[in-house]
Amino acid sequence: MAVPFGTISLRSRLAPMWEGLDGPLAFIVFILACVGLLVMYSSGFDHGSRFPDHARNMLIAAFVMFVAAQIPPQRLMSLAVPVYVLGVGLLVAVAIFGITKKGARRWLNVGIVIQPSEILKIAVPLMLASWFQKREGQLRALDFVVAALLLGIPVGLIIKQPDLGTAMLVLAAGLAIIFFAGVSWKLILPPAVVAVVAVVLLVGFEPMLCADGMRWPVLHDYQQQRICTLLDPSRDPLGKGFHIIQGMIGIGSGGVFGVGFMQGTQTHLEFIPERTTDFIFAAFSEEFGLLGNVLLMAAFMALILRGLAIALDAPTLFSRLLAGSIAMIFFTYAFVNMGMVSGILPVVGVPLPFISYGGTAMVTLGFALGILMSIANARRLVQT
C-alpha cells in the first residue's frame, strides 16, 4: 500500500528532532513523571483539580523540553545577555510596582500574572556560562569578581521580595558555574569555614539566640523564625513548627515499606500541610516508606549523574558549564525539598521536581531538561 508523500515528508522532518532527545535522560524523567502523577493522584484527588492540572503542566513542560532541545547551544549563548537583562529588568519592575501576596512582592501583571524570578533560574546560568566562554584561556581573578557581581544582583533582588527558596536555587546555579569554571580553593575555603563555624555557634547558643525579643541583623523576622523553628520545632508545635513536625511524623509513619497507596492517614486526614506542593515528599514517604524513598532518591541521583555526564562530554566550555549548572539545579531542588520536609533544613518553599504541584516551576524544569538534551545532541553531532 502506497504511503502518501506528505506523510513521508512529515516523518522525515520529525525524525531528526526525536533523535535529538537524549534516551537515558528522557527515560529517567519519564520514571519521575510517573511517580509524580501517582503521588499527586493520591494526595490531590480530593483537592480540587490538582491531579488533572498537574498532568496538564507536565504535558506543557514536555512540549517546552522538546522545543528547547532543538535550539543549538550556540543559539542559547547568543540569547544569554538579552534574557539576563530582561530577567533583571523584570525583577526591578517587581520591586517598584509588583503584586504583593501574603507579605511578599514576587509577581508582575503584564496582561497575565508572572513570577519573574523563575526566569533567572535559567538566565543566570546562561549569562555566567557565556561570560566564562568568552574569557576561556585567559581567566583572571577580576573575571570571577565580575561573575560574582552578575550573580549577586538578581539574588539580592529576589531576597528583597522576599523569596529565599528561589534565591537559594539561583545562587546554587550560579555558584556551580563559578566553581566549574575553576575558581581557586583559596576563595572557597574561607566562606565555607565561616559557614560551618556559624552553624556550630547557632546550634550551641540556640536558646539565647532564639529568645523572645532577640533580633538578628540582615535576616527578616520570618526568616529568623524559620531557622529557630528548625532548631526546635517544639517551641511552637501548633504554629510555626507545625509544618516540620507533621512532615517528620508523615515520614516516620511510613516505616520501611509504607502504609500503601491511598492509605496514608496523615495525608488524607489533612495533617500534612501543603501535601500537594512543598510537603508532597512527606505524603510519598508515608505511603511508600523507606524503600520508596531510596528508589526515589536513586532516580534523582541518576538524573543528576546523567546531567554531569552530559557536561563532561560537552564540546565547548559554555556547554560544559551550563550542563553542570543545570545538573546542580536538580540536586539543589531535591536536596532542599527533602531536607526541609525531613527537618534538617529550614522551610523555604522549594518544590520537589516533577512531583510537587506547580506550573511555572514545571515549565522551567522542562526548559532546563531541553537545554541538557540540546547539549547532548551537539556532542553527538560533533562526534559524527
C-alpha positions in Angstrom: 0.0 0.0 0.0 1.4 3.4 -1.0 2.2 5.9 1.7 1.1 9.4 0.9 4.1 11.7 0.0 3.1 14.2 2.7 3.2 11.6 5.4 6.7 10.5 4.4 7.8 14.1 4.3 6.4 14.8 7.8 8.1 11.7 9.2 11.4 12.6 7.6 11.3 16.1 9.1 10.3 14.9 12.6 12.8 12.0 12.8 15.9 14.2 13.4 14.0 16.0 16.2 13.2 12.8 18.0 16.7 11.6 17.5 17.9 14.8 19.2 16.4 13.7 22.5 18.8 12.0 25.0 17.4 8.5 25.6 18.7 7.8 29.1 17.7 11.3 30.3 14.3 11.0 28.8 13.8 7.6 30.5 14.8 8.9 33.9 12.4 11.9 33.6 9.6 9.6 32.4 10.0 7.5 35.6 10.0 10.6 37.8 6.9 11.9 36.0 5.0 8.7 36.5 5.9 8.8 40.2 4.7 12.4 40.3 1.4 11.5 38.7 0.9 8.6 41.1 1.6 10.6 44.2 -0.4 13.6 43.0 -3.4 11.3 42.4 -3.2 10.0 46.0 -2.5 13.3 47.7 -4.6 15.6 45.5 -7.6 13.5 44.3 -9.8 15.4 46.8 -8.0 18.7 46.4 -10.0 20.3 43.6 -8.4 19.8 40.1 -4.9 19.3 41.3 -4.3 16.0 39.5 -5.6 16.9 36.0 -3.8 20.3 36.3 -0.6 18.5 37.3 -0.9 16.3 34.3 -1.5 19.3 32.1 1.5 21.1 33.5 3.6 18.0 32.7 2.4 18.0 29.1 3.3 21.7 28.7 6.7 21.1 30.3 7.3 18.1 27.9 6.5 20.4 24.9 8.8 23.1 26.2 11.5 20.5 26.7 11.1 19.2 23.1 11.3 22.7 21.7 14.3 23.7 23.8 16.1 20.5 22.7 16.0 21.8 19.1 17.9 25.0 20.0 21.6 24.7 19.3 23.9 25.6 22.2 25.4 28.4 20.1 22.0 30.0 19.8 21.5 29.7 23.5 24.7 31.5 24.1 23.6 34.4 21.9 20.4 34.7 24.0 22.3 34.9 27.3 22.7 38.7 27.6 19.2 39.7 26.4 17.5 37.1 28.6 19.6 38.1 31.6 18.9 41.8 31.1 15.2 41.1 30.6 15.1 39.0 33.8 16.8 41.6 35.9 14.7 44.3 34.5 11.5 42.4 35.4 12.9 42.0 38.9 13.4 45.7 39.2 9.8 46.2 37.9 8.6 43.8 40.6 10.4 45.8 43.3 8.7 49.1 42.1 5.1 48.0 41.2 4.9 44.3 41.7 1.9 42.4 43.1 2.0 41.7 46.9 0.6 38.4 48.2 1.0 37.1 51.8 3.5 39.8 52.6 5.8 39.0 49.6 6.1 41.1 46.4 7.0 38.5 43.8 4.6 38.8 40.9 4.1 41.2 38.0 1.0 41.8 35.9 1.9 42.1 32.2 -1.5 41.1 30.9 -1.0 37.8 32.8 0.5 37.4 36.2 4.1 36.1 36.1 6.8 35.5 38.6 10.0 36.9 37.0 12.3 35.3 39.5 11.7 31.9 37.7 13.4 33.3 34.6 16.6 33.9 36.5 16.9 30.1 37.2 17.9 29.8 33.6 19.1 33.3 32.8 21.8 33.4 35.4 23.5 30.1 34.3 23.2 31.2 30.7 24.8 34.5 31.4 27.7 33.2 33.6 28.5 30.3 31.2 28.6 32.8 28.3 30.8 35.2 30.4 33.4 32.4 31.1 33.2 31.1 27.5 34.3 34.5 26.1 37.3 34.5 28.5 38.4 30.9 28.0 42.1 30.6 28.4 42.7 34.0 29.9 40.7 33.9 33.1 41.8 36.4 35.8 40.7 37.0 39.4 38.7 40.0 38.2 36.6 37.8 35.9 35.4 35.9 38.9 34.6 39.1 40.7 32.5 40.3 37.8 30.8 36.9 37.7 30.0 37.2 41.4 28.5 40.6 40.7 26.4 39.3 37.9 25.1 36.6 40.3 24.7 38.9 43.3 22.4 41.4 41.6 19.5 39.1 40.8 20.0 37.1 44.0 19.8 40.3 46.0 16.7 41.5 44.2 15.0 38.1 44.8 15.9 38.1 48.5 14.4 41.5 48.8 11.0 40.3 47.6 11.4 38.2 49.9 11.8 34.7 48.2 14.6 32.8 50.0 13.8 29.5 48.2 14.2 30.8 44.7 17.2 32.9 45.8 18.9 29.7 47.0 18.2 28.0 43.7 19.6 30.9 41.6 22.6 31.2 44.0 23.3 27.5 43.8 23.2 27.5 40.0 25.5 30.5 39.7 28.0 29.2 42.3 28.1 25.9 40.4 29.1 27.8 37.2 31.8 29.7 39.1 33.1 26.5 40.7 33.2 24.5 37.5 35.0 27.5 35.8 37.9 26.9 38.0 37.7 29.3 40.9 40.6 28.9 43.4 40.1 26.9 46.6 41.7 29.9 48.4 38.4 31.8 47.7 36.2 28.8 48.5 37.6 27.7 51.9 37.2 31.0 53.9 33.4 31.4 53.4 33.0 27.6 53.9 34.8 27.7 57.2 32.8 30.8 58.3 29.6 29.0 57.4 30.5 25.9 59.4 31.5 27.9 62.5 28.2 29.9 62.2 26.2 26.7 62.2 28.0 25.3 65.2 27.6 28.6 67.2 23.9 28.7 66.2 23.2 25.2 67.4 25.2 25.8 70.6 23.7 29.1 71.5 20.2 28.4 70.2 18.3 29.1 73.5 19.9 32.6 73.7 19.8 33.5 70.0 16.2 32.4 69.6 14.9 34.0 72.8 11.9 36.3 72.6 12.8 39.8 71.6 16.2 38.8 70.0 16.6 40.3 66.5 19.2 39.2 64.0 20.8 41.5 61.5 20.3 41.1 57.8 17.5 38.4 58.1 13.8 39.2 58.1 11.8 38.2 61.2 10.1 35.4 59.4 13.5 34.0 58.2 14.9 34.2 61.7 11.7 32.3 63.0 12.2 29.6 60.4 15.7 28.9 61.5 14.8 28.9 65.2 11.8 26.6 64.4 14.1 24.3 62.6 16.4 24.0 65.6 13.5 23.4 68.0 10.1 22.8 66.3 8.5 22.1 69.7 8.8 25.8 70.7 5.6 26.4 68.7 4.2 23.0 67.8 0.7 24.3 66.6 2.1 27.3 64.8 5.4 27.8 63.1 6.7 24.3 64.0 3.6 22.5 62.8 4.8 22.0 59.2 8.1 20.4 60.3 6.6 18.3 63.0 3.8 16.9 60.7 6.3 16.3 57.9 8.5 14.2 60.1 5.5 12.3 61.5 4.4 11.5 58.0 7.9 10.3 57.0 8.2 8.2 60.2 4.7 6.6 59.9 5.6 5.1 56.6 8.1 2.7 58.1 10.2 0.5 55.8 7.6 -0.4 53.2 4.9 2.3 53.7 1.3 2.1 54.6 0.2 1.6 50.9 -1.1 3.6 48.0 -4.0 5.9 49.0 -3.8 4.6 52.6 -1.9 7.4 54.3 -3.8 8.7 57.3 -1.5 11.7 57.8 -2.1 12.7 54.2 -5.8 12.0 53.8 -6.8 13.3 57.2 -5.0 16.5 56.2 -2.5 16.6 59.0 0.3 17.1 56.4 0.2 20.8 55.3 0.8 21.7 51.6 0.6 18.0 50.8 0.4 18.5 47.1 3.2 21.2 46.9 6.1 21.7 49.2 5.4 18.8 51.5 4.4 16.2 49.0 7.6 14.2 49.9 6.0 13.5 53.3 2.9 12.2 51.6 5.0 10.0 49.4 7.1 8.7 52.3 4.0 7.8 54.3 2.6 5.6 51.6 5.8 4.1 50.1 8.1 4.1 53.1 11.8 4.0 53.3 12.1 1.6 50.3 10.2 4.1 48.2 12.4 6.9 49.4 15.5 5.1 48.5 14.2 4.3 45.0 13.1 8.0 44.5 16.5 9.3 45.6 18.2 6.8 43.3 16.1 8.2 40.4 17.1 11.8 41.2 20.7 10.7 41.6 20.5 9.1 38.2 19.1 12.3 36.7 21.9 14.4 38.3 24.7 12.0 37.2 23.3 11.9 33.7 23.4 15.7 33.6 27.0 15.7 34.8 27.9 13.1 32.2 26.5 15.3 29.5 28.5 18.2 30.9 31.8 16.1 30.8 31.2 15.2 27.2 30.1 18.7 26.1 32.1 20.1 23.2 32.6 23.7 24.5 33.3 25.4 27.8 29.9 27.2 27.6 28.1 23.9 27.2 30.0 22.2 30.0 29.4 24.9 32.5 25.7 25.2 31.5 25.0 21.5 31.7 26.9 21.1 35.0 24.9 24.0 36.5 21.6 22.5 35.4 22.6 19.2 37.0 23.3 21.0 40.2 19.9 22.9 40.0 18.2 19.5 40.1 20.4 18.5 43.0 19.5 21.7 44.9 15.8 21.3 44.3 15.7 17.7 45.5 18.1 18.2 48.5 16.5 21.3 49.8 12.9 20.0 49.5 13.7 16.6 51.1 15.8 18.3 53.7 13.1 20.8 54.8 10.4 18.2 54.9 12.7 15.9 57.0 13.5 18.7 59.4 17.2 19.2 58.6 16.8 22.4 56.6 14.5 25.5 57.1 11.2 25.6 55.3 11.9 27.8 52.3 9.2 26.8 49.8 11.2 24.7 47.2 9.2 22.2 45.2 10.3 18.6 44.5 11.0 18.3 40.8 8.3 16.6 38.8 6.5 15.5 42.0 5.2 18.8 43.5 2.3 20.7 42.0 3.2 23.9 40.3 3.0 25.2 36.7 5.8 27.8 36.5 8.4 25.6 38.2 7.4 22.6 36.0 7.9 24.6 32.8 11.2 26.0 34.0 12.4 22.4 34.7 11.2 21.3 31.3 13.2 24.1 29.6 16.3 23.1 31.7 15.9 19.5 30.5 15.6 20.6 26.9 18.9 22.5 27.3 20.6 19.4 28.6 19.3 17.4 25.6 20.4 20.1 23.2 24.0 19.9 24.6 24.0 16.1 24.5 22.8 16.2 20.8 25.5 18.8 20.0 28.1 16.4 21.3 26.8 13.6 19.1 26.8 15.8 16.0 30.5 16.8 16.7 31.4 13.1 17.0 29.8 12.2 13.7 
